[in-house]
Amino acid sequence: MPDVARGGHLFTLDPGRDYPVLERADGVHVWDTAGNRYLDAVAGLGVVNIGYGRREVADAIAAQAAKMPFNAGNIFSNEPAIELAAVIADMAPGDLNSVHFTSGGSEAVEVALKMARQYHVERGQPERDQVIGRWTSYHGATLGGLSVGGAVGRRAKYLPMLLDMPHIPPVYCYRCPWGLTYPACGVTCGDELEREILRVGPERVAAFIAEPIVASVGGAIRPQPEYFPKIREICDRYGVLLIIDEVITGFGRTGTDFGIQHYGVVPDLMVMGKGISSGYAPLAAVAVRDHVRSAFVDAKVAFEHIFTYGGSPVAAAAGLAVLDIYRREGLAEHAAELAPAFASNLAGLREFPIVGDVRTIGFMAGIEFVADRATREPYAAGRKVAALVREAGLRNGIVTYPGTGMAGGSAGDIISLYPPLTFTLDDIADMGERLRATFTEVSATLGG
Ligand SMILES: Cc1ncc(COP(=O)(O)O)c(C=O)c1O
């Protein structure tokens, strides 16, 4: 009885919505089966950093699939995974020298949480079982990731099934939870971690997890420069592992290989995904520092964990080909170079009264909508402003990423932008024009 005309038997994320069906992609554009072309200003989902249509990645995948598609991770290793781990270790800051692969970012977050826990168990501190997260942050859709994440809307219906993990307030200067302004605030949001560790009991805390720059549920929320150095110092003081989630921010998105490099801090575990294979194959990873690996080697124990597809040679072959392009073409440097043009183009959208804040770093942006710019009052959740923008964007030939919940509960709309890192100045100009047409349409709808 499937009744959605074009979806047929497919259970899409919103089974009642009639989705445009995408057929092909090239460069920074995607086409649907009706022949409509869209400028993909979100690179799929912050994923396709190297752009679409890279033949050499497809060839590498096909060659590896023909040679050897799979190996069991508890019995064998494989050459593409070993090589890719070396490439990532070379790119990652400090002594993040060992890499464990998974198929997606949520799986990688689960690995990081379990590895952090087992690290303490093997070091004789089994009472450390709490992972502190932050509100207004996202660490994946699995129950563990949702538990440490702080995406209120995405957690709500599953709350009774989640782990009861502690959270601290977000770093969110536009709506500072303490009503303070930088620098007079003294970056008290960072001190909040110490307050929470002391509240929970330092002997109970295994790790703290954070996105370096909040992406999908915050729209490019960037902490002040003192924040992560302060966080690193607090973690060290209490023997708490620092997990940095680079699933969106990694591989050039913010103009550096990894977002945390803006802060000169080395985490103990670093989660990555998306750009690592640019969507050509499902691939994500956790890089760990030498002392984390040593906890397992010294205790002569295995990591008590396995995902069937972890370390897939086909996915690793894709990752190798993708990162070869990424490094050869200097895509992080390209994003950094064009970041001012990207930022100033989007800043021009402030001329629309519905735009409250425009935040950017590298090729990552968040545009927050408000009903009243002076008071920063959001639109009522029922007006579904972010969804209106998404739909109007599609009509105007541009893909944007909608989000809500910036102002508590489900109110406070944003759209995020994560263009392919291959975006040119012409693409930036095209993006600006299409967003202008989109915002004109949405402003008329909201005003009416
Ligand atoms: C910061 C962050 N962590 C984890 C995830 C989950 O990754 P995946 O959707 O690949 O499971 C995402 C996805 O958007 C993310 O942005």
The ligand as an SDF file (V2000), in Angstrom:
LIG
                    3D

 16 16  0  0  0  0  0  0  0  0999 V2000
   29.3710   16.8360   14.7170 C   0  0  0  0  0  0  0  0  0  0  0  0
   28.7040   15.5770   14.2480 C   0  0  0  0  0  0  0  0  0  0  0  0
   28.9140   14.4340   14.9120 N   0  0  0  0  0  0  0  0  0  0  0  0
   28.3590   13.2740   14.5180 C   0  0  0  0  0  0  0  0  0  0  0  0
   27.5240   13.2270   13.4250 C   0  0  0  0  0  0  0  0  0  0  0  0
   26.8960   11.9370   13.0110 C   0  0  0  0  0  0  0  0  0  0  0  0
   27.4620   11.4500   11.8280 O   0  0  0  0  0  0  0  0  0  0  0  0
   26.6460   10.4490   10.8900 P   0  0  0  0  0  0  0  0  0  0  0  0
   25.3980   11.1510   10.4660 O   0  0  0  0  0  0  0  0  0  0  0  0
   27.6090   10.1530    9.7790 O   0  0  0  0  0  0  0  0  0  0  0  0
   26.3440    9.2400   11.7000 O   0  0  0  0  0  0  0  0  0  0  0  0
   27.2630   14.3960   12.7060 C   0  0  0  0  0  0  0  0  0  0  0  0
   26.3640   14.3870   11.5500 C   0  0  0  0  0  0  0  0  0  0  0  0
   25.9460   15.4090   11.0250 O   0  0  0  0  0  0  0  0  0  0  0  0
   27.8680   15.6100   13.1320 C   0  0  0  0  0  0  0  0  0  0  0  0
   27.6440   16.7620   12.4930 O   0  0  0  0  0  0  0  0  0  0  0  0
  1  2  1  0
  2  3  1  0
  2 15  2  0
  3  4  2  0
  4  5  1  0
  5  6  1  0
  5 12  2  0
  6  7  1  0
  7  8  1  0
  8  9  2  0
  8 10  1  0
  8 11  1  0
 12 13  1  0
 12 15  1  0
 13 14  2  0
 15 16  1  0
M  END
$$$$
